[in-house]
Amino acid sequence: MSGLPNVRRPATLASLAAELGVSRTTVSNAYNRPDQLSAPLRARVLEAARRLGYPGPDPVARSLRTRKAGAVGLLLTEALSYAFRDPAATGFLEGLALACEQAGQGLLLIPVSPEHADVTAVHQAGVDGFVVYSVREDDPHFMAVLERPVPTVVCDQPTGVDGVDRVGVDDRAGMLALARHLTGLGHRRVGVLCMRLGAGRNDGPASAERQANATYPVQRERLAGIRDGLAEVGVDWSGVPVYERFEHSVDSGRAGAAGLLAAHPELTAVLCTSDILALGALQHAADRELSVPDQLTITGFDGVPEAARAGLTTVSQPLLEKGRVAGELLLERGERNRPRRVTLPTELTLGTTSAKPRADQRFFSGW
């Protein structure tokens, strides 16, 4: 059976150049270096390409030739949906995308599980550099990133990595300001609901040993800020209950607050190390018909839009700016030899969820 004579092969760069009577370089420039052609000539090349079915230069071949992928890799040690579900991550992602867009670069999300050590996705990622978003110090995927001969920028954590740029905030100082606000109101019986402190799932009390060995510096520093603020008024940290949540979600915060307050009904305030956990704690308070802040003060950290709508007392940080700066640091890395550390400001945001504790807290005894 003979072939189909009416089926035309797709045009190639060479056949397109011959059709137009121009060099292959001219056709290539129409796609890769448009500033080298006049507007009418480039339009003629692209119109002929459309008419003849030329798809443009092979991006894989181009990356092999130039040794550039034209994309930034964002390492997330979470499920892919986390980047779009968590408002702090979403704000950061928007800022990073804006920086990439400004530089004409693509953005490749590389989500990996914090519970699995397979680093294949990192090794195979076709990117010109990595932005690492808030991973633990001993994360194997981060170690794999450092093995790649490309520039790297860390957002938040780990900290103090040689040769790597970092952008973040002073988490300890931000939380210290919040703790001082609460102690100034008169709170002494406080509990803490914190995000994941290290490898291994732990949903419940975080022992002194687990706190001391925390491999997530952001959580370590936020807990230290609370501890510093309480120490100023004579509160012994060993008597402060700290409950940890492995998953970072409103539902997880709701369950964590339930466990914390059931075990410690004497608390007058719950300090959460993220707004998401605090929003869950607010839901639990509503479940128990506890008036916030009349019967219980609840605070967060991050300053996400949902927290503002809930009137949460929190520490706000510039999430979008953090992402934008991370992208800019990475994209300018080839222009300098020394790594940079950028610390962005935080702001204590007073909402409607914090107030002086009531003198009579006996209503807790009925739980």
Disulfide bonds with the S-S distance in Angstrom:
none
